[in-house]
Amino acid sequence: MVASAILMMTVTQSTALFTNSMQATGKAKLRDGLNAAVNADLEQVRHEVATWAMTATSDGQLAYAPDATACANGTLAKSLLTQRSSQLPVVSTVDLTGVPIRQGTVQVNRTISVPADNNNLIAVNYATSSGSPISIKLSTTLTMPAQGWCP
């Protein structure tokens, strides 16, 4: 009888441990998927920033030709966001099609802004929606490669 009771307690504890382990594994998969989606989106943003005002010269070399007015006024980032508003909307949602979402609805929002103290920089922020089982908050600042080509 005592051995039976000990066996039942051991099985119950093992089942609880297994359940907790599986939930943690599921959340880790979700977090990894969300981080991968955010990093892929950030790479797209970086690509748009890096290729903005890029031109090819007659000998095949790449160069930047930023707007002279934006260079003089120090507003390269504002010019980029205005010119590429369809590729870089100020507010958007990250594509999560490849992410295994099973633990509720998850939405990652991206906001792009220009810091007030330096209009040649772009601030990119990512955050999950409220009530998400996983919380992600990521912020980064990108500089304009075209800035190095300003006169």
Secondary structure by P-SEA (a helix, b strand, c coil): caaaaaaaaaaaaaaaaaaaaaaaaaaaaaaaaaaaaaaaaaaaaaaaaaacccccccccbbbbbccaaaaaaccaaaaaaaaaccccccccccccccccccccbbbbbbbbbbbcccccbbbbbbbccccccbbbbbbbbbbbccccccc
